[in-house]
Amino acid sequence: MTNETVLCTNCRHELPLTQYHLDSNNDAVKKFYGKIEVEHVSAFVYFNKKGIVQELIHNLKYKGHEEIGVVLGNWYAEDLKELKLKTNFDMVIPVPLHPRKFKERGYNQVATFGKALAEGLKIPYNSSVLYRKKYSKTQSKKNLLGRSENIENIFDVISTEENHNKHFLIVDDVLTTGATLEACSRALLKIPGAKISIVCMAMANS
């Protein structure tokens, strides 16, 4: 209909919102208990197989529909602003792709989501601090042990004094085991005084 962008009104109403940003002890943050220290973890919607969210993520990730990330990022930024979390975050950091993967896909699927969040929260977006130093195949079909073994030590940081004592907000598409985000966090925590928060577009229902 007129004035509808990317998502029709019906689908907007049917999106399974998590409301995790209202609960500091949500299921997303529990994935990192005993592993890394995080300030905040939330995901915008639940990811269910064959649901609306799966279709959105698939079209964003594999079909070049980067505008989906903009819509979700703009929407979630409003939720996060209501909690005044913007005063805690200093910089939005996307989970990076390896240059080979970036060349294959042509874009990082979380970039538009991260940029929309950064704009909404009025903080910088930076895709150069964290980088992926090892190429790895998709994690989606690996079991938890396999993911953890393959994901360790594949990220690193380019740290300057400007990035010391910063609160980094890492953004990703779907939170599953948390192994990738844990590895990203460990890399960023090498920066003196770093604090970590995590926001994802979706969280897989387990």
Protein Blocks (a to p, Z undefined) as FASTA:
>chain_A
ZZiahiafklmmmpccfklmmpmkbfklmmmgokaccfbdcdfbdcdehiaklmmmmmmm
mnopaklmmmmmmmmmmmmmmnommmmpmbdcdddddfklmmmnopafklmmmmmmmmmn
opacdfklpccfbdcddfklpcfklmmmmmgopaccdddfklgoiacddddfbdcklmmm
mmmmmmmmmpghiacddddfbdcdZZ
